[in-house]
């Protein structure tokens, strides 16, 4: 088993039941008009795996704070990675003329009680608009170790809000790099002719097939993008889920596709899609309708992972 050495050293950190949550936090701006990242952290603190979207750094609207660092400070038992999709200069001159290099960033974040073995940030196709607001978006990947399934890939992602024409290329890109990942291997693979150079430090990291996609997809269950991810619907036989495709965790948790709402307009646009091979390990799925920290509601999934 890969990472057997780590498992031997940390046997008490692993448990079979895993709580996961995805939450578009709208950079901490709550339904009461107040910015409060501590409130966001409190809403998700019991989760083992946390996928966040709309996490910003150094924007004037939110006080020029480093949101990933603040969120991490409120969740000290979680490892974390941040993926900046939109990245612009926000540097300034301090007293005496000293240059302070700073980036204005907007992206996604993953936090996990179990160590994040490796991480990548995949840029998604961007549509160049003339008048509508269009930003660079991406899918942040984290490979984590679970007790039952070994390594599992987790993604936090945020798709375009503009419409199917901008989202379908993003879905196709997502499915493409998802399918390629196991054959490409982990963050490094193979050997190196000079062992003293340290390129092969530690064990070779895995790149598993089992995957969990979480985030704000900006479409509903009736959209063609949804069909592309979970399979086409049929009047007689139901969804044509593929053996190597994805299942909507909300449905696997006992709900109807047309049920539930993750935004105040009554739409369900935040999803968790899981590899068909682990869909049977979902025990429940719920939406926290009481959370006030954003214009979205957190989506919770309980797994036996």
Helices and strands as residue ranges (DSSP letters): H 4-9, G 11-13, E 17-24, G 26-28, H 37-44, E 49-57, G 60-62, H 67-74, E 79-89, E 92-93, G 95-97, E 99-100, E 103-112, E 116-123, E 138-146, E 150-158, H 164-184, G 195-197, E 211-216, H 224-230, E 246-248, H 249-252, E 270-275, G 276-281, E 282-287, E 299-304
